Amino acid sequence: MGALLTQMQAEFPEISASKVRFLEDQGLLHPARTPSGYRKFSAEDRERLRQVLILQRERYLPLKVIRELSENGQLEALLSQSGASESGAGAGSVAAGAGLPGSGQNYAGAPETSSRRAAKTTGAANATSAPSATIGGRTSGGSGYSHPSEATSASQAAAVPGESDVPSQEPLTMRELCRQSGAGIPLVRELISFGLIHERPGGFDRHDLVIAGAARALRDHGVEPRHLRTLRQAADREIGLVQQAIASEVAKRSPAASRRASERAGEITQLCLSIHASLVVGQLESVQQKLGAHTPED
C-alpha cells in the first residue's frame, strides 16, 4: 500500500490508504492478496485507480456510475474522449453528462428509451441478477443456490459440484460469470482479491464458475471469501504434494515421461481428494451425531 501511495501522490496529493481501501470495498479495485492477506497492487491496478480518481476529480462522477462504466469497459473510452487520460485535464471539453448513465443517453451516445430508463430505475439494484442456472444439481440465480429444506446429511454435504457437473465452454466475461453463478460483481472481485478465482486475459473458466456459485451459497451461511483462504492454501499444499510425487518423471523430459507424469498426477490428485473428503465428512458426521444427541424427540 505504501509503495502505491508514493507513486500516486505526485498526481493525486490527497490520496490516502483509507481512500484506496474504500474504493476496493466499492468494487472498483481488486488487487491480489498474499497468503497472509496483504494487498499486491499491479500496474493494471494502479492505472485503474488513476482512472477512477481522474473521473472523480475532473467529471465529478459518483462511484456507482464509475463502477458501471468499468463493468461495461467504458472507462478508457471516456477518458480518451475527454483527454483526461493524456493530461489529467480538459475533461470539461466534453458536454456534461454526455453518454453517461442517468444522462438520458446510453454509453454510445444514443438517446435513452423510456423502457431503458424505467428498467434502470426499477432494476439497478439487481443489475447482476440472472436467470437460474443449474450447477452440481443445485439451482443458482439472483438469490444464489437453492437448498433443500430438510437437514443436510454428511453424504449430501460431500456431493459438491464436480468437473462433470459444469461442461467445458468458452471463457466467461465478468457479467457472464455473475449471471451463471448468481454471484454479484462485488463478491466476484473479493474472490479475485483473495486468490480464489483468477481473471485471465480470456476471461473466467468453469472452475471459477463452480467456486463463485459455491461462494455465493456460503455467504448465505455467513461464510465470507476471506474465510475461504484456508481452502486456497490447502489446495496449494495438495498440488505441491502431487508435483513432488511426479518430479522424477518430469525430470526425464521425454514425451513418454510427460504422459506418465500427467496420468500419475491425475491419479494422485483423485486419491488426495478422496482422503480430504473422507476426513471432512467423517468429522462432520461426528458433529451431527453430537447435535442429534442434544435434540429433543418430537
C-alpha positions in Angstrom: 0.0 0.0 0.0 2.8 2.4 0.9 4.5 2.0 -2.5 1.2 2.6 -4.3 0.6 5.8 -2.4 4.1 7.1 -3.1 3.6 6.5 -6.8 0.2 8.2 -6.9 0.7 11.2 -4.6 2.5 13.4 -7.2 -0.6 13.4 -9.3 -3.2 13.0 -6.5 -1.8 14.7 -3.3 -5.0 13.9 -1.3 -4.8 10.1 -1.9 -4.7 8.0 1.3 -4.7 4.4 2.4 -8.3 4.7 3.6 -9.4 6.1 0.2 -7.9 3.1 -1.6 -9.5 0.7 0.8 -12.8 2.4 0.3 -12.6 2.2 -3.5 -11.7 -1.5 -3.1 -14.8 -2.0 -0.8 -16.9 -0.4 -3.6 -15.7 -2.9 -6.1 -13.6 -0.5 -8.1 -10.3 -2.1 -7.3 -9.5 -5.8 -6.8 -5.8 -6.2 -6.0 -4.4 -9.7 -5.5 -3.5 -10.8 -1.9 -0.6 -12.6 -0.5 -1.3 -15.8 1.6 -1.0 -13.6 4.7 -3.7 -11.2 3.4 -1.5 -8.2 2.2 -2.6 -6.4 -0.9 -0.5 -6.6 -4.1 -1.1 -3.8 -6.5 -0.2 -4.5 -10.1 0.4 -1.9 -12.8 -3.1 -2.6 -14.0 -4.5 -1.8 -10.5 -2.5 1.4 -10.4 -3.9 2.5 -13.8 -7.5 1.6 -12.7 -7.1 3.7 -9.6 -5.7 6.6 -11.6 -8.7 6.4 -14.0 -11.2 6.4 -11.1 -9.6 9.3 -9.4 -9.5 11.3 -12.6 -13.2 10.7 -13.3 -14.0 11.8 -9.7 -11.8 14.9 -9.9 -12.5 16.0 -13.5 -16.0 14.8 -14.2 -17.4 14.7 -10.6 -18.9 11.3 -11.3 -20.4 9.2 -8.4 -18.7 5.9 -7.7 -21.8 4.0 -8.7 -21.5 5.5 -12.2 -17.8 4.9 -12.4 -18.3 1.2 -11.4 -21.0 0.8 -14.1 -18.7 2.3 -16.7 -15.9 0.0 -15.6 -18.0 -3.1 -15.7 -19.0 -2.2 -19.3 -15.5 -1.5 -20.4 -16.2 2.2 -20.9 -13.6 3.9 -18.6 -10.8 4.0 -21.2 -13.1 5.3 -23.9 -14.5 8.1 -21.7 -11.0 9.1 -20.6 -9.8 9.1 -24.1 -12.8 11.2 -25.2 -12.2 13.8 -22.5 -8.4 13.9 -22.9 -8.0 13.2 -19.2 -6.0 10.0 -19.8 -3.3 12.1 -21.5 -3.1 15.2 -19.5 -5.3 14.8 -16.4 -7.2 17.9 -17.7 -9.6 19.1 -20.3 -12.4 16.9 -19.2 -14.7 19.9 -19.4 -14.3 19.8 -23.2 -16.9 17.1 -23.2 -20.5 18.1 -22.8 -21.5 17.5 -19.2 -23.2 14.1 -18.8 -22.8 13.1 -22.4 -23.1 9.4 -22.8 -23.2 8.7 -19.0 -25.7 6.7 -17.0 -28.7 8.7 -16.0 -28.0 11.5 -18.6 -30.7 10.5 -21.0 -28.2 8.8 -23.3 -26.6 5.4 -23.3 -22.8 4.9 -23.2 -22.6 5.1 -27.0 -24.4 8.4 -27.0 -27.7 7.2 -28.4 -30.9 8.6 -26.8 -32.1 6.6 -23.9 -35.5 5.0 -24.4 -38.3 5.2 -21.9 -38.1 1.4 -21.4 -34.3 1.6 -20.7 -34.9 4.4 -18.3 -37.6 2.5 -16.5 -35.5 -0.7 -16.3 -32.7 1.3 -14.9 -34.9 2.9 -12.2 -36.5 -0.4 -11.1 -33.7 -2.8 -11.7 -30.4 -1.1 -10.8 -30.1 -3.0 -7.5 -30.4 -6.3 -9.4 -28.1 -5.5 -12.3 -26.2 -8.7 -11.8 -29.2 -10.9 -11.0 -29.7 -13.6 -13.6 -31.9 -16.4 -14.9 -31.3 -19.5 -12.8 -28.5 -21.9 -13.8 -28.0 -25.4 -12.5 -24.6 -26.3 -11.2 -24.0 -29.6 -9.5 -27.7 -30.3 -9.0 -28.3 -27.0 -7.3 -30.0 -24.1 -8.8 -28.3 -20.7 -8.9 -30.0 -17.4 -9.6 -30.3 -13.9 -8.2 -30.6 -15.4 -4.7 -27.8 -17.9 -5.1 -28.1 -21.7 -4.8 -31.4 -23.0 -3.5 -31.0 -25.7 -0.9 -33.5 -28.4 0.2 -35.4 -27.6 3.4 -34.5 -30.9 5.1 -31.4 -31.3 7.2 -28.2 -31.9 5.2 -26.6 -35.3 5.8 -22.9 -35.8 5.7 -23.2 -37.7 2.4 -25.2 -34.8 0.9 -22.6 -32.3 2.1 -19.9 -34.3 0.3 -21.8 -34.1 -3.0 -20.2 -30.8 -4.1 -20.2 -29.8 -7.8 -17.5 -31.6 -9.7 -15.9 -31.2 -13.1 -18.6 -33.3 -14.8 -21.3 -31.0 -13.4 -20.1 -28.0 -15.4 -19.5 -28.6 -19.1 -16.4 -27.1 -20.9 -17.2 -23.8 -22.5 -15.8 -20.7 -23.9 -14.2 -18.3 -21.3 -16.7 -16.2 -19.4 -16.8 -12.5 -19.0 -17.3 -10.9 -15.6 -21.0 -10.4 -16.3 -21.5 -13.9 -17.6 -19.8 -15.4 -14.6 -22.1 -13.4 -12.3 -25.1 -14.3 -14.3 -24.4 -18.0 -14.3 -23.2 -18.3 -10.7 -25.7 -15.9 -9.1 -22.7 -14.1 -7.5 -22.7 -10.3 -7.7 -19.7 -8.4 -9.1 -18.5 -7.2 -5.6 -18.4 -10.9 -4.4 -16.5 -11.9 -7.6 -14.0 -9.2 -7.0 -13.5 -10.3 -3.5 -12.9 -13.9 -4.7 -10.3 -12.5 -7.1 -8.5 -10.4 -4.4 -8.2 -13.5 -2.2 -6.8 -15.7 -5.0 -9.8 -18.0 -5.1 -10.6 -17.3 -8.7 -8.5 -15.8 -11.5 -9.4 -13.3 -14.2 -7.3 -14.4 -17.1 -6.9 -12.4 -20.4 -9.5 -14.7 -22.0 -11.9 -14.4 -19.0 -13.0 -16.9 -16.4 -13.2 -20.7 -16.7 -15.6 -23.4 -15.4 -13.6 -23.8 -12.2 -14.2 -20.2 -11.5 -17.9 -20.7 -12.2 -18.2 -23.5 -9.6 -16.2 -21.5 -7.0 -18.3 -18.4 -7.5 -21.5 -20.3 -7.2 -20.4 -22.1 -4.0 -19.1 -18.8 -2.5 -22.5 -17.2 -3.2 -24.2 -20.0 -1.3 -21.7 -19.9 1.6 -22.3 -16.2 2.1 -25.9 -17.0 2.9 -24.4 -19.0 5.8 -22.2 -16.2 7.0 -19.0 -17.5 5.3 -17.2 -14.7 3.6 -14.4 -15.0 0.9 -11.8 -14.1 3.5 -12.7 -17.2 5.4 -12.0 -19.3 2.3 -8.3 -18.5 2.1 -7.6 -21.7 4.1 -9.1 -23.7 1.3 -6.9 -22.0 -1.2 -3.9 -22.7 0.9 -4.9 -26.4 1.4 -5.3 -26.7 -2.4 -1.8 -25.3 -2.9 -0.3 -27.8 -0.5 -2.1 -30.7 -2.1 -0.8 -29.6 -5.6 2.7 -29.3 -4.0 2.4 -32.9 -2.9 1.3 -34.0 -6.4 4.2 -32.1 -8.0 6.7 -33.7 -5.6 5.4 -37.2 -6.4 5.8 -36.8 -10.2 9.1 -34.9 -10.1 11.2 -37.9 -11.1 9.1 -38.4 -14.3 9.0 -34.7 -15.1 12.8 -34.6 -14.8 13.2 -37.1 -17.7 12.0 -34.6 -20.2 10.6 -37.0 -22.8 7.1 -37.3 -24.3 6.5 -40.7 -22.8 7.6 -39.5 -19.3 5.4 -36.4 -19.6 2.4 -38.6 -20.4 3.2 -40.9 -17.4 3.6 -37.8 -15.2 0.2 -36.4 -16.3 -1.5 -39.7 -15.7 0.1 -40.1 -12.3 -0.8 -36.6 -11.4 -4.5 -37.3 -12.1 -4.5 -40.5 -10.1 -2.7 -38.9 -7.1 -5.0 -35.9 -7.1 -8.0 -38.1 -7.0 -6.6 -40.1 -4.1 -5.8 -37.0 -2.2 -9.3 -35.6 -2.8 -10.8 -38.9 -1.6 -8.8 -38.7 1.6 -9.6 -35.0 2.1 -13.3 -35.6 1.6 -13.4 -38.6 3.9 -11.6 -36.6 6.6 -14.1 -33.7 6.4 -17.2 -35.9 6.1 -16.1 -38.1 8.9 -15.7 -35.1 11.2 -19.0 -33.7 10.0 -20.8 -36.9 10.9 -19.3 -36.7 14.5 -20.6 -33.1 14.8 -24.1 -34.1 13.6 -24.2 -37.1 16.0 -23.4 -34.8 18.9 -26.1 -32.3 17.7 -28.6 -35.2 17.4 -27.9 -36.3 20.9 -28.9 -32.9 22.2 -32.1 -32.6 20.1 -35.3 -33.4 22.0 -37.5 -36.0 20.4 -40.9 -34.9 19.0 
